Amino acid sequence: MPLEALRPSPLVEQATQRLRQQIAAGHWPVGGKLPGETTLARELGVGRSTVREALRALAGAGLVRPRHGAGVFVIATEPAEDWPTRLRRAAVTDVYEVRMGVEVQAARLAAHRRTPQDVEALRAALDGRRAASAGDDAEFIDADITLHTAVVTAAHNPVLADLFTEFAPVLREGLVTLLDLTRLRERDPNTRDDSHAALVEAIADGDAERAAEVLTAELEETLELLRGRAD
């Protein structure tokens, strides 16, 4: 199939890019005020509505901030990283520390809020983790994360669930690497099955403190291994 001719990008994108370049170059320093919409529209050769949309895009990127009645001011020369990008750049130990807070609280809530369907899902995920012990490290970690996702889901808190979903890719990468370096599964292919089984039963029994205690011990042990790898 032949390539189609490139088409000019929309005017808003072009205006946004031009203004971003000027900000990055220091044409308008941090703390400085941008020219008014009319002036920018004239200089860019576009309408005021295009400038307005471009300024909204820059504000969304964390580069400018409008002040009511005063104008639009530069607050940064580089766009702010979104949450997924920051997670990808973060050290896995830092992510894991936050994961502990999220997931231990989720385990407590799950013990109070679990439904029969949640308990069934937890036990199925535990069985899946056990079955995955016959596979490679990546398959085992995927099954492990599925079980921990079931714990968070049973908490019935969408914010906790969203946070864990954001953490999962970074956790997966770090844990697969950890297993490869430590060879933990050579000695025990279904490593920590006992603690995971205890976690599932504590949630099923409605024992919030026991669920938190079991999960905290397991996550702290893994975190120490991750820290050792980072040293």
N, C-alpha and C positions, 0 to 999 in steps of 0.2 A: 504494500500500500504506500503510495507516495506521500511525502510529508506535506501538510497544508501550510500555506504561507502564514507567518506570524502576524497577529493583529495587534495594534497598539493597545496597551493596557488602559483600563478606564482612567478618566481624568483624576478621580479621587486618589487612586493608587499612585499616579504620577506626582500629584501635588503632595501627598503624604511623604513619598520618598524624597522629593526635593527639599521639603522642610526638615525632614529627619537629617539629611546630609548637612544642611546649614547648622543645625543644632550640634551635630557631632563635631563639626569643624570649629565650633566656638563662635560662630557668627553672632549668636545670641547666647550669652553666658548663662550659667545656672543662676537663677535669681532674677535674670533679666526679663523684660516684658517684650513679647512679640508685637510687631506692628498690628494694627487693626485689620479686620477682615477686608475692608475696602482696599487698603494699601496692598495687602497680600494678594488679593484677587487681581489687582492691576499688574503687579509684578510678575505673577505666574501666568497671566493671560487666561484666567478662568473666571467663572462666576462666584459670587459670595457663597452660594450653597455648597459648591465644591470645596471651598476653603473651610467652611464650617464642618463638613464631614471629615476632611483631612485632620482638622484639629481634634475632633472626637477620637479619631484613630490614634493620634499621638498621645492623647490623654489616657486612652486605654492601654497604651504601651508603657505608661509611666514616665513619659518624657515632659509633658506639660500639665499644668493645672489651671483651670479657669478660676478667677476670683470675681465674684459677683460685683459688678459695677466698676471693677478695676482693670480687667483685661485678662489675657492669657500669659502665664509666666512659665519659664523653663525651670524644671525641677531636677532633671537628669540629662546626661548626654548619651547614655546607653539605655536601651529598652530593658525594662524589668523582666527577669526570667519568670516564666509561669511555673506553677507548682510541679508538674511532671518533669520539666527540665531541671529544676533544682534537685529533685529527688535523684535523677540520673547522674547528676554531678556530685552528689553527696557520698561520703564514705559509708559503706554498708553498715559499719558499726553505729554510726549516728542514726541511720534509718532504723536499725534494729532496736536501739534504745527507745525510740518513739513508738515503734511497733509494740514493745512490751507494755507501755502505758495503754495503748489502744486495745490490745487483745486481752490483757488481764481484766480490764474493766468490762470488755465484751463478755468474757467468760462468767463474770459475776452476774451480769444482766441475763445472760443465757440461762443460768441456773434458775432464775426467777421467772423468766418469760417463755421458756421452751414449750413448744407444743408437741403433741405426739408425732406430728410430721417432722418436726425438727430433730427429735430423738431418733427417728427412723433414718433421717438423712445423715446424722452423725455416725450412727452405727454402720451405715452403708459406706460412708467415707473411710471409717476405720478398716472395714473389710477391704476396701480398695487400696488403702495404704499397705496392708499386709500382702495383698496380691502383687502389688508393684515391687515388693522386696525382691522378686525374682528377676526384675528388669534392671536397666542401667540406672546410674545416679540421677540423670535428668528425669526419667520416668518416676523414680521414687520421690524426688522433690516435688514434682507436679502433684502426685497423690497426697503428699504431706500437706502442701498448700491447700489442696481441695478440702482436707479435713479441717484445717484451721479456718478456712473460709466458712465452712459449715458452722463452726463455733460462733463466728462473728454474725453470721446470718441469723442464728438463733437468738441473738440479743435484740433483734427487731429495732435497731437504731440505724436509720439510713445514713446518718453522718459517719458513724463508726464503720459501716460497710463501705462507704465511698472512700474513706481514708485507707482502709485495708486494701481495697482494689488498687489504689495508687501505689501502695508500697510493694505489692506482690511482684511486679517484674524485677525490681531491684533486689528484693529478697531472694527470688529464684536464682538470679545470677550469682549472688554471693554464696548461697548455700550449695549450689552445684560445684562451684570452685572449692568451697571448704571440704566437701566430701572427696573431691579429687585429690586434694593435698593431704588430708589426714588419713585417707583410706579407712575410715571408720567402718564402712559396710563390709570390708573384707573380713572383719572379726564378727560382725553382727549385721547381716543384710537388712534386717528389719529393726534397725537401731531405734531405741527408746519406745518400743511398742508398749511396754508396761506403763510408761507415763502417759502416753496417748490414750490407752484404754482407761486408765484411772481418771483422766480428764473427762472423757465421754460419760463414764458412769457417774461422776460427781455432778455433771450438768443434768443427766437424766434423773438423778436422785434429788435435784433441787438444792444441792449443797454448795452455795455460792463461795463460801470461804475455802472449802476444800478445792473447788475448781480453780480459784485464783492461786492457791498455794501450789498445786501441782503444776500449773502452767508457768508460774513465776520461776520455779525451780528449773523447769526444762529450758525456758528461754534464757535464763541467766547462764546456764551451762553452755549453751550454744554461743551466747555473746562472748563468753570468756575464750572460746575457741576462735571466734572471729577476731578478737583483739590480739590473740597470740599470733594469728596469721598476719595481722597488720604490722606487728612489731618487727 
